[in-house]
């Protein structure tokens, strides 16, 4: 009896069977096999842990017509062999009921098959925390002895994605993602500090190191200083820089710029590609093979949009420099939007690295500050004006005043109003690039490496009462 008939379907088999069932002119099948493990703790004690498994199947049907090619996309979770034919037929019905797809292109061909396409999916388990958990227990003991309470969670997931198409592509990518977030609080809950790390396997994160960092920050917070809203020289740590530049990249679709709808539109028409964005020699880049930040080397698109197209599934993703030496070099394009705008093909990004040319640590940048603010992280970031990419948001879990190279106390939190594009133009110093966890966008994007940035006049637009 085959695995298909028993319901215990292997991912590559379910992809092949869905393609066999297809009666459309073209078909793309994406199987995402997901597994995750997590730990949570509060008040220096573990509270919960668990492991989950899941499968999501996406079928993309394309139907040719006199006016063009239409597409239909249907995704469902927990798919078994019995669910396959209804799912394929639903995608085909959606395609036949839709008008021609503006982004229609011939399905990708020629990408070499992944040698492990028929292998079992990669899976995580609680074993990923084998070294981390004992270290976490040690961190609890140290925190208890130091009069602070630790809260937080550790999460690890592995997603094996299988992509098969009617044009013969058979591709597979395994993506590990791990996050560690740790909050330290004083017993009266009046002082709070946060630290986070991104990891592929929890072998390079040590909770005792994070606890030591947080102990220092809680010590800084023993002295409270009230400051008014205004513009301050500000040190943005790597996590804050990541949150701002990820949002910038989410707003960097070439078509939107050509149509005059974003900060990357050139007054009078065209885009700002080729324009200098920063006086510093900053290079913002993505590379599927970046060490420790590896991401899918081919396009995986479950839906179409301004920066993604289901017709591009399986298209190779090259290393790309978005900003080169301070100059805007690329905007994201699909095959359709590249042809529409006349810009080079530049598929969306799976990681983001900012190289600033500096070698100073954040601590060394603090030591070189006469008077300014040191942030921990940003929170609740929202767009105010797409034409300038003006963002607003809050500081959180510690804003510190630096005087003569020393942190002298904690100040109140602020609401800020800034554009990341404008910040790049005003930055006067970039520190050492290091892997970081975006605080705001960590649920969606974890693979980032950024330097700290010195901004001479960061706009703290109002005082916030948040902790």
N, C-alpha and C positions, 0 to 999 in steps of 0.2 A: 504494500500500500504506500502511495507517495505521501510526502509531507503535505502536499497541497490538499489531499483528500481528508487528512486528519485535522486540519486547522492549525497545525504547528508549522506554519510556513516560514521558511527561511527568507530573509529580505530579498536576495537576488532572485529567488524563485517567484516571489510575488510580483516583482517588477517584470520578469519575463512573461508571466501569465497575463498580467494586465495588458502588456503590449500585444500578446497573441489575441486577446479578446477585442482589441480595438478595431473598429471598422471605419475610423476617420481617415482623412488624408494624411494626417501626421499625429504623432502621439509622443508625449514626454511623461515619464513616470518617475516620481521622486519618493523614495521610502526613507523616512527618518526614524531610526531606531535609537531611543533615548533611555538612558539609565542615570540615576542620580543618587547621591548619598549626602546626608547632612547631619550636623551636630548643632544644637542650640544650648545656650547657657544663660543663666541670670543669677546675680548675687553670688558669684564665685562657685556655682554648682551647675552641672549638666542638668538640663530639663528634658530634652527630647533628642531622639536620633531616629533616622529612618532611611530606607532605601526604596526607590521606586523604579518601575520599568514602564515603557510605553512605546507605541508605534503610531506614526502619522503617515498616511499615504496621500500623495497629491497626484492627480491625473490631469494632464493638460491635453485637450483634444484640439486639433486644428482642422478646419474644413474650408476647402477652396470653393470660391463662387465667382460669378461673373464680375462682381464688383471688388473682389479681393478675398483675402483669407481671414476667417474669423477664428477666434479661440474661445474655449470654455475651460474653466478651472474649477475643480472640486477637490476639497481636502476633507479627510475624515480620520479620526483617531481609532485605535484599537481594532484595526482592520484584520479580518481573517479571510480565508479563501472564499467563504460563502458570500462575503461582502463585495468581492471584486467586480463581478459583472454589473451589479447595480451602480457601482461607483463609476465604472467606465462609461456606462450608458448615460449617466447623469452628466458627465463632462461633455459627451458628444451632443446631448440635447442642449446643453448650455451654449455650445459653439454654434449649433444650427439655428438657435434662437437669437444669436447676437449679430450685430452688424460687422462689417469688415474691421479688423483690428488695425489701428493706425500704425502700430509698431511691428506689423507683420514682416517677417524676413524668413528665408528658408531655414529650416532647423539646422543646427550646427552639424558638421561632418568632420571627419579626419582627426579628431582628438584620440590619441592612443588609449586603448582600454586599460583600466587599472588592473594590475596583476592579481590583486586580492579581492576582486569584485565578487567572487563566489564564496569568499570566506565568511565565517560567522561575525556578527557585529562585535565591536569592542564594548566592554561593559565595565562600569565602575562598581565598587562595593564599599562597605565600611572598612575594608582593609586599606583603603587609601589613607586612612587616618591612623595607621599603625604607629607611626613615629610622632605624629602631631598630637594625638590624644594624651600621651604621658606628659609631653611638654606643656600642654594646656593645664593639666593638673598641677604642675609645678608653678605655672603662672597664677593659678588660683591661690596657691599657698602663699606666694610672695605678695599678692595683692591683699590677702587677708591680714598678713603680718604688717603691711604698710598702711592699713586703714582705708582701703579703697575697694570698690565692688566692680567686678567685671561682668559685662553683658555682651552678647553677640552671637554670631553664628558662623559656621564653616559649611560651605556648599561645594560639591564637586559633581560635575556631570560629564558624560561622554555621549556624543551624538555621532552615530555612524550613518552617513547619508549615501544612499545608492541612487544613481541617476541612470536611467535607461531611456533610449529614444528609438523611434521607428527608423531613424537614419543610421542606427548601428552603434551609437555611443553606449559604453558601459563603464561608468565612472563611479568611484567610491572615495569618500573622505571621512576620516575619523577626527572629530574635534573635541579635545578635552577643554574644560573650563573649570577653574576653581576660584572661589572668592573667600576671603577671610575678613570679617568686619568685627572690630573690637571697640567697645565703649568702656571707659573707666569713669566711675562716678564717686564723688565724695559721699559719705554716709548720709549727709543731710540733703543730697541731690541738688545742691546749689552749684556744684562744679562738675563739668562734664568734658571729656576729651575723647576724640575718635582717631582710630588708625585703621587702615585697610590695606590689603594686599591682593594681587591677582596671581594665580599660580596655575600650572598645568597638572601638577601631581602632588602638591603639599609637601614636597621634599625640600623646598627652598623657602619655607616660611616658618618662623619660630615665634610662637606667642609670647615667650618670655622676653624677647627683644621688643616686641610691640608694647608689652606691659611696662617695660622700663621707660620707653618713650612717653607713654601716657602718664606715668608717675611724675616725670619732669614737668609735663604740661599742667597737671593738677597742682603742682607746686607753684608754677607761675600764676595760676588762677587764685592763689590765696590773697593776692593784692588786687582789688577791684579799682578800675579807673574809668570814669565816665567821659566819653568824648562825643562831641556833636557830629552831625552829618557834615560832609565836606569832601574835598579831594585830598587824598593822603598818598605819600609814597607807600607802595604796598608790595610785599613779596607774595606772589602767588605760588603755592607749592605745586608739584607735578600733578596731583589729583585734580586741582582746580583748573590748571591749564588744559588737562585732558578733557574735562567736561565742556569747556568753552570751545575747544577746537573740534571735538566730535560734532557738536551742534553746527559749527561752521561747515564741516564737511557734509552734514546732512542737508545743508542749504546750498550745495555747490553743484547742482545739476546744470549742465550746459544749456539745455533748452530753456529753463527758467531765466537764465541770465540773458540769453539772446532775445527773449521776449520782454526784457526790461522789468522782470518781477523780483529781482534779488539784488543784494549788495554787489554782486559780480557783474551786473549790467553796466555797460559803458554809456555815459550820457551821449545822446545822439545816435545810439545804435551800436550793436556789437557787444563784446565782452571785455573784461579787464585783463584777459590773458596777455602776459607780457609786461604788465604793470608792476612796479615795485610796491610791495605791501609793507616791507619792514626795512629799517636802516641796518638791522642786525643781519648777519649772513644765515638766516634761518632756512632750513630745508624740512618741509613737511612731506612725508612719504609713506607709502604702503608697500609691503613686500610679503607675499605668501610664505616665503622662506626665512623671514626674520627670526633669528634664534630666540627661542622662548616665547615667540608670539606667532607661531606658525598658524596659517589659516588656509582655507580651501584654495587650491591653485586653479580652480575653474569656477565659472558662474553657477550659482545655485539660486534660481529665482522661482519662488512659489507664486508670485503675482507680478503684474506689470505696473510700472509707474514711471515718473520722469527720469529716474536713475537706474531702472532695472526693467528687463523684458523677459517674459517667459520664453520667447523665441531664441534668446541667447544662452539658454541652459547648456552647459558643457563648454562654453567658450573659454579658452585659456585666460587666466588673469596674470598679467605680467607685473613686475615691480614698477611702481609709478611714483614720480616726484610731482606732487601737487603744487608745492612752492619750492623753488630752487634758488638758493642764495638770496632769499628775501623777495624773489620775483614770482608772481603767479604764473605757473607753467601749465597746469591742466585743470579742467573741470570734468566731472563725471559724465560719461556718455554711454549709451547703448549703441548698437549698430544703427538703429533708426535715428537716434538723436545726433549721432556723429554725422550721418549723411545730411540731416536736416540743417545742422549748424555749420558744417564745414570744418569742425574741430576733430582732432584725432580721437580714435576709439580709446576710451579709458574706463573699463568696467569698475563697478563699485568696489569698495575696500573692505577687507576683513581684519585689518589692524591699522594702527596709526602711530607713526614715530615722528617726533620733532627733534631734529638735531640743531643745536644752537651754537656749536663751536666752543662752548664754555666747559670748564673742568671743575668749577667750584661746587661744593656741596651746599645744600640749603643752609647748614650751620655756618659755613664760611661766608655766605651772602649776608646772613644776619650780622656776623661780626663786622662786615663792611658797611653797615647801615648806621647813619648818624641819627635819624629819627624817622620811624615809619611803622607800618603795621605788618604783622605776620599772620596770614590766614591759615586755618586748618583745612577747610573745604567749603564748597558752595552747595546750595540746596534750593529746591523749588525753582529751577530755572525755567523761565517762560519768555517767548518771543513777544516783543512790543512792536517792532517795525521791521518787516522783511526787507524794505528798501535799503536800510542801513545795517540790518541784522542787529538792531538794538535788543539786548536781552536784559531782563530783570531777574532778580533772585535774592537769596538770603545767604549770609554767612552762618556758620553753625559750628558748635562744639569747639569754640575757642578762637578768639581774635586777640592777638597779643601786641602790646606796645613795645617797640624796640627803641632804645636810646643809647647812643654811643656804643653800639655793637652788643648790647646786652638786652635781654627780655626783662622788662621791669614790672610787668603785671598784665592782667587780662582786662580788656575793654569790652564794652557792650557790643552786641551784634548789630549788623547793619543790613538794610536793603541796598542793593547796588543797581546801577543802570550803566551798562557798558556793551559795546560791540566787540566781539573777539577780533574782527578785522581791524578795527580802530586800535585795539590794544596792541596788536602786532606792530603797528606803525609807531607806537609810542614807547614800546619796551626799550629799556636802555641796557639791560643785561640779561643773559640767559645762563643758567647754571649747567650742571652735568645732567645729561639725559639718563633717566632710569625708569625701569618698569614701574607702572603705577596702576592703581585701581580707581577709575572714575567713581566719585561718590554718588552723583546724581544719576548717571546713565549705566551704572554697574549691572543692572538687571538685563540690559540689552547689549552692552558693548564692554568687554573687559580687556581686550588685547591692545594696550597702549604703552608707550614709553615717551616720557616728556621731561624737559628740564623745568626747574623753577624759573619764573620770570620776574624781573623788577619793573614795576610800572610806576613812574614818577608822580602820577596824578589820578589814581584810581578813584572813580566816582562813587562814594558812599552817599547815596541820595537821601537816606533817612535812617533814623535809629530804629532797630527792631528789638522787641522784648523777648525774642526767642532765646533759648539756652544754647 
